Amino acid sequence: MEDRIRFALEKLLNIAHQDSGQGRRVANFLLAWWNAEVHGGFDLTELANVDREVSEDMATIFTWLAREEDVVYPYEYRSEIEQVIARWRPQAAVE
């Protein structure tokens, strides 16, 4: 993973930990990537409801994913995504 992708992901993870509407929207984006079947999808209209820099980070991740052969979550961030799941989807079991 390139540094710019990693940087965008880390910024998004930090926002997803925040108790705010923007944090919830970013969490929805990340959790849709992690496991949309379990955690739900991401409504693309939510891009209009986050700060421009945040939507650009989402676009960076989305573009990177579109170019990858396999859409997999970088498992070195598993503990952070588990924290996001615990915050935003406490009823969901961690896979």
N, CA, C and O atoms as a Tinker XYZ file with bonds, in Angstrom:
   380  protein
     1  N      0.850000   -1.173000    0.000000    73     2
     2  CA     0.000000    0.000000    0.000000    64     1     3
     3  C      0.897000    1.238000    0.000000    63     2     4     5
     4  O      1.810000    1.360000    0.816000    81     3
     5  N      0.627000    2.126000   -0.905000    73     3     6
     6  CA     1.391000    3.364000   -1.009000    64     5     7
     7  C      1.167000    4.250000    0.217000    63     6     8     9
     8  O      0.148000    4.143000    0.899000    81     7
     9  N      2.126000    5.114000    0.479000    73     7    10
    10  CA     2.030000    6.009000    1.635000    64     9    11
    11  C      0.782000    6.882000    1.579000    63    10    12    13
    12  O      0.129000    7.079000    2.604000    81    11
    13  N      0.438000    7.405000    0.416000    73    11    14
    14  CA    -0.726000    8.295000    0.312000    64    13    15
    15  C     -2.017000    7.548000    0.622000    63    14    16    17
    16  O     -2.952000    8.131000    1.171000    81    15
    17  N     -2.077000    6.278000    0.281000    73    15    18
    18  CA    -3.250000    5.459000    0.587000    64    17    19
    19  C     -3.304000    5.198000    2.086000    63    18    20    21
    20  O     -4.354000    5.336000    2.715000    81    19
    21  N     -2.179000    4.826000    2.641000    73    19    22
    22  CA    -2.081000    4.558000    4.075000    64    21    23
    23  C     -2.443000    5.820000    4.875000    63    22    24    25
    24  O     -3.170000    5.746000    5.866000    81    23
    25  N     -1.937000    6.960000    4.441000    73    23    26
    26  CA    -2.225000    8.225000    5.120000    64    25    27
    27  C     -3.726000    8.528000    5.086000    63    26    28    29
    28  O     -4.300000    8.925000    6.100000    81    27
    29  N     -4.362000    8.345000    3.929000    73    27    30
    30  CA    -5.804000    8.585000    3.805000    64    29    31
    31  C     -6.572000    7.632000    4.712000    63    30    32    33
    32  O     -7.511000    8.048000    5.391000    81    31
    33  N     -6.187000    6.371000    4.731000    73    31    34
    34  CA    -6.861000    5.390000    5.585000    64    33    35
    35  C     -6.709000    5.741000    7.059000    63    34    36    37
    36  O     -7.676000    5.670000    7.817000    81    35
    37  N     -5.527000    6.112000    7.462000    73    35    38
    38  CA    -5.296000    6.450000    8.874000    64    37    39
    39  C     -6.100000    7.683000    9.290000    63    38    40    41
    40  O     -6.630000    7.740000   10.399000    81    39
    41  N     -6.188000    8.667000    8.394000    73    39    42
    42  CA    -7.010000    9.841000    8.702000    64    41    43
    43  C     -8.473000    9.444000    8.848000    63    42    44    45
    44  O     -9.160000    9.916000    9.754000    81    43
    45  N     -8.953000    8.574000    7.956000    73    43    46
    46  CA   -10.340000    8.134000    8.032000    64    45    47
    47  C    -10.602000    7.328000    9.299000    63    46    48    49
    48  O    -11.647000    7.490000    9.929000    81    47
    49  N     -9.679000    6.474000    9.674000    73    47    50
    50  CA    -9.843000    5.709000   10.911000    64    49    51
    51  C     -9.929000    6.635000   12.118000    63    50    52    53
    52  O    -10.737000    6.406000   13.018000    81    51
    53  N     -9.109000    7.669000   12.145000    73    51    54
    54  CA    -9.163000    8.633000   13.244000    64    53    55
    55  C    -10.523000    9.318000   13.316000    63    54    56    57
    56  O    -11.062000    9.522000   14.403000    81    55
    57  N    -11.069000    9.667000   12.178000    73    55    58
    58  CA   -12.379000   10.325000   12.140000    64    57    59
    59  C    -13.475000    9.346000   12.559000    63    58    60    61
    60  O    -14.417000    9.733000   13.250000    81    59
    61  N    -13.361000    8.095000   12.152000    73    59    62
    62  CA   -14.379000    7.087000   12.472000    64    61    63
    63  C    -14.500000    6.837000   13.971000    63    62    64    65
    64  O    -15.515000    6.310000   14.426000    81    63
    65  N    -13.489000    7.203000   14.740000    73    63    66
    66  CA   -13.531000    7.047000   16.193000    64    65    67
    67  C    -14.260000    8.205000   16.873000    63    66    68    69
    68  O    -14.563000    8.136000   18.065000    81    67
    69  N    -14.540000    9.262000   16.124000    73    67    70
    70  CA   -15.190000   10.439000   16.694000    64    69    71
    71  C    -16.696000   10.227000   16.802000    63    70    72    73
    72  O    -17.316000    9.631000   15.922000    81    71
    73  N    -17.261000   10.715000   17.873000    73    71    74
    74  CA   -18.704000   10.623000   18.092000    64    73    75
    75  C    -19.374000   11.824000   17.428000    63    74    76    77
    76  O    -19.733000   12.797000   18.090000    81    75
    77  N    -19.534000   11.736000   16.118000    73    75    78
    78  CA   -20.122000   12.820000   15.340000    64    77    79
    79  C    -20.783000   12.233000   14.101000    63    78    80    81
    80  O    -20.581000   11.065000   13.766000    81    79
    81  N    -21.568000   13.051000   13.432000    73    79    82
    82  CA   -22.186000   12.608000   12.185000    64    81    83
    83  C    -21.140000   12.250000   11.148000    63    82    84    85
    84  O    -21.281000   11.264000   10.425000    81    83
    85  N    -20.102000   13.046000   11.078000    73    83    86
    86  CA   -19.028000   12.762000   10.126000    64    85    87
    87  C    -18.322000   11.458000   10.511000    63    86    88    89
    88  O    -17.984000   10.657000    9.640000    81    87
    89  N    -18.101000   11.247000   11.804000    73    87    90
    90  CA   -17.496000   10.002000   12.265000    64    89    91
    91  C    -18.336000    8.798000   11.880000    63    90    92    93
    92  O    -17.803000    7.773000   11.455000    81    91
    93  N    -19.650000    8.920000   12.027000    73    91    94
    94  CA   -20.561000    7.836000   11.659000    64    93    95
    95  C    -20.503000    7.556000   10.163000    63    94    96    97
    96  O    -20.483000    6.398000    9.748000    81    95
    97  N    -20.477000    8.596000    9.366000    73    95    98
    98  CA   -20.433000    8.418000    7.911000    64    97    99
    99  C    -19.127000    7.764000    7.473000    63    98   100   101
   100  O    -19.123000    6.884000    6.612000    81    99
   101  N    -18.030000    8.196000    8.064000    73    99   102
   102  CA   -16.736000    7.589000    7.733000    64   101   103
   103  C    -16.719000    6.134000    8.198000    63   102   104   105
   104  O    -16.215000    5.260000    7.493000    81   103
   105  N    -17.266000    5.876000    9.375000    73   103   106
   106  CA   -17.355000    4.492000    9.859000    64   105   107
   107  C    -18.171000    3.645000    8.889000    63   106   108   109
   108  O    -17.792000    2.514000    8.585000    81   107
   109  N    -19.278000    4.178000    8.405000    73   107   110
   110  CA   -20.090000    3.438000    7.431000    64   109   111
   111  C    -19.278000    3.088000    6.192000    63   110   112   113
   112  O    -19.378000    1.976000    5.673000    81   111
   113  N    -18.487000    4.017000    5.727000    73   111   114
   114  CA   -17.635000    3.792000    4.561000    64   113   115
   115  C    -16.630000    2.670000    4.841000    63   114   116   117
   116  O    -16.499000    1.736000    4.050000    81   115
   117  N    -15.933000    2.768000    5.956000    73   115   118
   118  CA   -14.911000    1.769000    6.288000    64   117   119
   119  C    -15.533000    0.405000    6.566000    63   118   120   121
   120  O    -14.982000   -0.621000    6.169000    81   119
   121  N    -16.669000    0.388000    7.241000    73   119   122
   122  CA   -17.295000   -0.889000    7.567000    64   121   123
   123  C    -17.907000   -1.553000    6.344000    63   122   124   125
   124  O    -17.979000   -2.780000    6.280000    81   123
   125  N    -18.347000   -0.767000    5.377000    73   123   126
   126  CA   -18.813000   -1.343000    4.117000    64   125   127
   127  C    -17.664000   -2.037000    3.397000    63   126   128   129
   128  O    -17.857000   -3.075000    2.764000    81   127
   129  N    -16.492000   -1.472000    3.493000    73   127   130
   130  CA   -15.302000   -2.079000    2.900000    64   129   131
   131  C    -14.933000   -3.342000    3.685000    63   130   132   133
   132  O    -14.615000   -4.373000    3.093000    81   131
   133  N    -14.975000   -3.257000    4.999000    73   131   134
   134  CA   -14.577000   -4.391000    5.854000    64   133   135
   135  C    -15.492000   -5.594000    5.610000    63   134   136   137
   136  O    -15.018000   -6.706000    5.378000    81   135
   137  N    -16.828000   -5.357000    5.666000    73   135   138
   138  CA   -17.773000   -6.444000    5.446000    64   137   139
   139  C    -19.172000   -5.856000    5.311000    63   138   140   141
   140  O    -19.897000   -5.725000    6.297000    81   139
   141  N    -19.540000   -5.507000    4.097000    73   139   142
   142  CA   -20.821000   -4.853000    3.848000    64   141   143
   143  C    -21.998000   -5.764000    4.192000    63   142   144   145
   144  O    -23.048000   -5.283000    4.618000    81   143
   145  N    -21.834000   -7.053000    4.014000    73   143   146
   146  CA   -22.924000   -7.988000    4.313000    64   145   147
   147  C    -23.296000   -7.945000    5.799000    63   146   148   149
   148  O    -24.472000   -8.023000    6.153000    81   147
   149  N    -22.297000   -7.823000    6.653000    73   147   150
   150  CA   -22.528000   -7.801000    8.096000    64   149   151
   151  C    -22.820000   -6.385000    8.595000    63   150   152   153
   152  O    -23.718000   -6.188000    9.414000    81   151
   153  N    -22.061000   -5.398000    8.101000    73   151   154
   154  CA   -22.102000   -4.047000    8.668000    64   153   155
   155  C    -22.864000   -3.029000    7.831000    63   154   156   157
   156  O    -22.983000   -1.871000    8.231000    81   155
   157  N    -23.375000   -3.434000    6.689000    73   155   158
   158  CA   -24.138000   -2.525000    5.853000    64   157   159
   159  C    -23.288000   -1.850000    4.801000    63   158   160   161
   160  O    -22.059000   -1.837000    4.874000    81   159
   161  N    -23.961000   -1.300000    3.837000    73   159   162
   162  CA   -23.285000   -0.631000    2.735000    64   161   163
   163  C    -23.025000    0.833000    3.032000    63   162   164   165
   164  O    -23.216000    1.307000    4.152000    81   163
   165  N    -22.591000    1.525000    2.018000    73   163   166
   166  CA   -22.302000    2.954000    2.136000    64   165   167
   167  C    -23.096000    3.695000    1.085000    63   166   168   169
   168  O    -22.988000    3.408000   -0.107000    81   167
   169  N    -23.890000    4.644000    1.527000    73   167   170
   170  CA   -24.694000    5.477000    0.640000    64   169   171
   171  C    -23.791000    6.571000    0.062000    63   170   172   173
   172  O    -23.309000    7.434000    0.794000    81   171
   173  N    -23.571000    6.529000   -1.233000    73   171   174
   174  CA   -22.662000    7.493000   -1.865000    64   173   175
   175  C    -23.102000    8.941000   -1.691000    63   174   176   177
   176  O    -22.272000    9.846000   -1.781000    81   175
   177  N    -24.390000    9.185000   -1.444000    73   175   178
   178  CA   -24.823000   10.562000   -1.222000    64   177   179
   179  C    -24.227000   11.129000    0.069000    63   178   180   181
   180  O    -24.222000   12.344000    0.264000    81   179
   181  N    -23.727000   10.261000    0.949000    73   179   182
   182  CA   -23.092000   10.725000    2.191000    64   181   183
   183  C    -21.806000   11.508000    1.910000    63   182   184   185
   184  O    -21.329000   12.246000    2.772000    81   183
   185  N    -21.253000   11.351000    0.723000    73   183   186
   186  CA   -20.059000   12.138000    0.379000    64   185   187
   187  C    -20.328000   13.632000    0.473000    63   186   188   189
   188  O    -19.422000   14.414000    0.760000    81   187
   189  N    -21.569000   14.028000    0.233000    73   187   190
   190  CA   -21.933000   15.441000    0.307000    64   189   191
   191  C    -22.082000   15.915000    1.751000    63   190   192   193
   192  O    -22.211000   17.113000    2.003000    81   191
   193  N    -22.064000   14.974000    2.698000    73   191   194
   194  CA   -22.289000   15.317000    4.102000    64   193   195
   195  C    -21.041000   15.184000    4.965000    63   194   196   197
   196  O    -21.128000   15.126000    6.192000    81   195
   197  N    -19.897000   15.136000    4.327000    73   195   198
   198  CA   -18.621000   15.150000    5.046000    64   197   199
   199  C    -17.775000   16.292000    4.485000    63   198   200   201
   200  O    -18.029000   16.785000    3.385000    81   199
   201  N    -16.791000   16.696000    5.237000    73   199   202
   202  CA   -15.898000   17.753000    4.768000    64   201   203
   203  C    -15.221000   17.328000    3.470000    63   202   204   205
   204  O    -15.028000   16.139000    3.219000    81   203
   205  N    -14.869000   18.297000    2.661000    73   203   206
   206  CA   -14.254000   18.014000    1.367000    64   205   207
   207  C    -12.991000   17.162000    1.509000    63   206   208   209
   208  O    -12.793000   16.223000    0.738000    81   207
   209  N    -12.156000   17.472000    2.463000    73   207   210
   210  CA   -10.928000   16.701000    2.662000    64   209   211
   211  C    -11.251000   15.238000    2.986000    63   210   212   213
   212  O    -10.560000   14.327000    2.529000    81   211
   213  N    -12.283000   15.029000    3.761000    73   211   214
   214  CA   -12.697000   13.663000    4.117000    64   213   215
   215  C    -13.200000   12.936000    2.877000    63   214   216   217
   216  O    -12.835000   11.783000    2.650000    81   215
   217  N    -14.025000   13.585000    2.079000    73   215   218
   218  CA   -14.527000   12.939000    0.860000    64   217   219
   219  C    -13.383000   12.650000   -0.112000    63   218   220   221
   220  O    -13.422000   11.656000   -0.837000    81   219
   221  N    -12.377000   13.505000   -0.129000    73   219   222
   222  CA   -11.211000   13.251000   -0.983000    64   221   223
   223  C    -10.419000   12.044000   -0.486000    63   222   224   225
   224  O     -9.905000   11.267000   -1.291000    81   223
   225  N    -10.317000   11.881000    0.839000    73   223   226
   226  CA    -9.663000   10.686000    1.381000    64   225   227
   227  C    -10.463000    9.432000    1.038000    63   226   228   229
   228  O     -9.887000    8.395000    0.708000    81   227
   229  N    -11.795000    9.528000    1.117000    73   227   230
   230  CA   -12.628000    8.400000    0.719000    64   229   231
   231  C    -12.421000    8.069000   -0.759000    63   230   232   233
   232  O    -12.319000    6.900000   -1.132000    81   231
   233  N    -12.359000    9.103000   -1.590000    73   231   234
   234  CA   -12.144000    8.895000   -3.021000    64   233   235
   235  C    -10.777000    8.259000   -3.280000    63   234   236   237
   236  O    -10.638000    7.427000   -4.177000    81   235
   237  N     -9.774000    8.650000   -2.499000    73   235   238
   238  CA    -8.445000    8.048000   -2.634000    64   237   239
   239  C     -8.528000    6.551000   -2.364000    63   238   240   241
   240  O     -7.985000    5.751000   -3.124000    81   239
   241  N     -9.203000    6.172000   -1.288000    73   239   242
   242  CA    -9.345000    4.760000   -0.943000    64   241   243
   243  C    -10.158000    4.036000   -2.016000    63   242   244   245
   244  O     -9.777000    2.955000   -2.465000    81   243
   245  N    -11.264000    4.629000   -2.419000    73   243   246
   246  CA   -12.127000    4.011000   -3.419000    64   245   247
   247  C    -11.378000    3.790000   -4.732000    63   246   248   249
   248  O    -11.487000    2.722000   -5.334000    81   247
   249  N    -10.622000    4.787000   -5.178000    73   247   250
   250  CA    -9.854000    4.676000   -6.423000    64   249   251
   251  C     -8.799000    3.589000   -6.307000    63   250   252   253
   252  O     -8.598000    2.810000   -7.239000    81   251
   253  N     -8.128000    3.536000   -5.170000    73   251   254
   254  CA    -7.127000    2.496000   -4.940000    64   253   255
   255  C     -7.778000    1.117000   -5.000000    63   254   256   257
   256  O     -7.253000    0.205000   -5.639000    81   255
   257  N     -8.925000    0.967000   -4.333000    73   255   258
   258  CA    -9.624000   -0.316000   -4.339000    64   257   259
   259  C    -10.041000   -0.725000   -5.748000    63   258   260   261
   260  O     -9.970000   -1.899000   -6.110000    81   259
   261  N    -10.473000    0.247000   -6.533000    73   259   262
   262  CA   -10.915000   -0.043000   -7.897000    64   261   263
   263  C     -9.776000   -0.573000   -8.763000    63   262   264   265
   264  O    -10.016000   -1.280000   -9.741000    81   263
   265  N     -8.571000   -0.244000   -8.415000    73   263   266
   266  CA    -7.407000   -0.677000   -9.202000    64   265   267
   267  C     -6.809000   -1.996000   -8.718000    63   266   268   269
   268  O     -5.972000   -2.592000   -9.396000    81   267
   269  N     -7.240000   -2.442000   -7.553000    73   267   270
   270  CA    -6.720000   -3.689000   -6.983000    64   269   271
   271  C     -7.457000   -4.893000   -7.568000    63   270   272   273
   272  O     -8.641000   -4.808000   -7.894000    81   271
   273  N     -6.748000   -6.010000   -7.698000    73   271   274
   274  CA    -7.386000   -7.227000   -8.188000    64   273   275
   275  C     -8.342000   -7.796000   -7.149000    63   274   276   277
   276  O     -9.418000   -8.283000   -7.496000    81   275
   277  N     -7.960000   -7.738000   -5.883000    73   275   278
   278  CA    -8.790000   -8.232000   -4.787000    64   277   279
   279  C     -9.071000   -7.085000   -3.826000    63   278   280   281
   280  O     -8.159000   -6.365000   -3.421000    81   279
   281  N    -10.328000   -6.924000   -3.471000    73   279   282
   282  CA   -10.707000   -5.881000   -2.524000    64   281   283
   283  C    -10.609000   -6.486000   -1.128000    63   282   284   285
   284  O    -11.544000   -7.114000   -0.631000    81   283
   285  N     -9.462000   -6.277000   -0.520000    73   283   286
   286  CA    -9.238000   -6.798000    0.830000    64   285   287
   287  C     -8.876000   -5.648000    1.751000    63   286   288   289
   288  O     -8.313000   -4.637000    1.329000    81   287
   289  N     -9.214000   -5.828000    3.022000    73   287   290
   290  CA    -8.889000   -4.815000    4.017000    64   289   291
   291  C     -7.494000   -5.084000    4.525000    63   290   292   293
   292  O     -7.157000   -6.239000    4.785000    81   291
   293  N     -6.665000   -4.060000    4.678000    73   291   294
   294  CA    -5.302000   -4.272000    5.194000    64   293   295
   295  C     -5.349000   -4.707000    6.656000    63   294   296   297
   296  O     -5.682000   -3.917000    7.541000    81   295
   297  N     -5.018000   -5.948000    6.892000    73   295   298
   298  CA    -5.197000   -6.544000    8.218000    64   297   299
   299  C     -4.300000   -5.964000    9.297000    63   298   300   301
   300  O     -4.525000   -6.223000   10.479000    81   299
   301  N     -3.297000   -5.192000    8.929000    73   299   302
   302  CA    -2.509000   -4.527000    9.972000    64   301   303
   303  C     -3.340000   -3.472000   10.713000    63   302   304   305
   304  O     -2.927000   -2.976000   11.761000    81   303
   305  N     -4.507000   -3.136000   10.165000    73   303   306
   306  CA    -5.419000   -2.189000   10.803000    64   305   307
   307  C     -6.610000   -2.893000   11.459000    63   306   308   309
   308  O     -7.581000   -2.239000   11.838000    81   307
   309  N     -6.542000   -4.190000   11.592000    73   307   310
   310  CA    -7.659000   -4.962000   12.133000    64   309   311
   311  C     -8.087000   -4.469000   13.521000    63   310   312   313
   312  O     -9.282000   -4.306000   13.770000    81   311
   313  N     -7.145000   -4.233000   14.414000    73   311   314
   314  CA    -7.530000   -3.810000   15.767000    64   313   315
   315  C     -8.259000   -2.470000   15.734000    63   314   316   317
   316  O     -9.190000   -2.251000   16.509000    81   315
   317  N     -7.843000   -1.582000   14.850000    73   315   318
   318  CA    -8.527000   -0.289000   14.751000    64   317   319
   319  C     -9.940000   -0.446000   14.198000    63   318   320   321
   320  O    -10.873000    0.198000   14.677000    81   319
   321  N    -10.096000   -1.299000   13.194000    73   319   322
   322  CA   -11.437000   -1.493000   12.645000    64   321   323
   323  C    -12.322000   -2.194000   13.663000    63   322   324   325
   324  O    -13.526000   -1.939000   13.705000    81   323
   325  N    -11.759000   -3.069000   14.482000    73   323   326
   326  CA   -12.549000   -3.701000   15.540000    64   325   327
   327  C    -13.044000   -2.661000   16.542000    63   326   328   329
   328  O    -14.145000   -2.791000   17.076000    81   327
   329  N    -12.247000   -1.644000   16.796000    73   327   330
   330  CA   -12.681000   -0.557000   17.673000    64   329   331
   331  C    -13.823000    0.235000   17.037000    63   330   332   333
   332  O    -14.757000    0.649000   17.723000    81   331
   333  N    -13.742000    0.442000   15.732000    73   331   334
   334  CA   -14.810000    1.140000   15.008000    64   333   335
   335  C    -16.086000    0.302000   15.059000    63   334   336   337
   336  O    -17.177000    0.837000   15.258000    81   335
   337  N    -15.948000   -1.011000   14.879000    73   335   338
   338  CA   -17.114000   -1.898000   14.967000    64   337   339
   339  C    -17.734000   -1.805000   16.358000    63   338   340   341
   340  O    -18.952000   -1.696000   16.496000    81   339
   341  N    -16.894000   -1.849000   17.381000    73   339   342
   342  CA   -17.396000   -1.784000   18.757000    64   341   343
   343  C    -18.150000   -0.480000   19.008000    63   342   344   345
   344  O    -19.152000   -0.468000   19.724000    81   343
   345  N    -17.677000    0.605000   18.428000    73   343   346
   346  CA   -18.325000    1.913000   18.628000    64   345   347
   347  C    -19.630000    2.018000   17.845000    63   346   348   349
   348  O    -20.652000    2.430000   18.393000    81   347
   349  N    -19.599000    1.646000   16.561000    73   347   350
   350  CA   -20.725000    1.921000   15.681000    64   349   351
   351  C    -21.628000    0.722000   15.409000    63   350   352   353
   352  O    -22.770000    0.894000   14.982000    81   351
   353  N    -21.133000   -0.484000   15.649000    73   351   354
   354  CA   -21.938000   -1.693000   15.417000    64   353   355
   355  C    -21.759000   -2.652000   16.596000    63   354   356   357
   356  O    -21.348000   -3.796000   16.402000    81   355
   357  N    -22.059000   -2.202000   17.799000    73   355   358
   358  CA   -21.797000   -3.040000   18.977000    64   357   359
   359  C    -22.550000   -4.370000   18.948000    63   358   360   361
   360  O    -22.126000   -5.334000   19.585000    81   359
   361  N    -23.650000   -4.429000   18.221000    73   359   362
   362  CA   -24.423000   -5.648000   18.149000    64   361   363
   363  C    -23.782000   -6.680000   17.209000    63   362   364   365
   364  O    -24.146000   -7.855000   17.246000    81   363
   365  N    -22.843000   -6.252000   16.380000    73   363   366
   366  CA   -22.215000   -7.146000   15.397000    64   365   367
   367  C    -21.038000   -7.869000   16.037000    63   366   368   369
   368  O    -20.237000   -7.276000   16.759000    81   367
   369  N    -20.959000   -9.132000   15.760000    73   367   370
   370  CA   -19.801000   -9.904000   16.229000    64   369   371
   371  C    -18.606000   -9.559000   15.355000    63   370   372   373
   372  O    -18.741000   -9.380000   14.144000    81   371
   373  N    -17.457000   -9.469000   15.967000    73   371   374
   374  CA   -16.226000   -9.221000   15.209000    64   373   375
   375  C    -15.859000  -10.530000   14.523000    63   374   376   377
   376  O    -15.790000  -11.587000   15.151000    81   375
   377  N    -15.628000  -10.428000   13.221000    73   375   378
   378  CA   -15.302000  -11.637000   12.453000    64   377   379
   379  C    -13.932000  -12.130000   12.820000    63   378   380
   380  O    -13.474000  -13.138000   12.282000    81   379
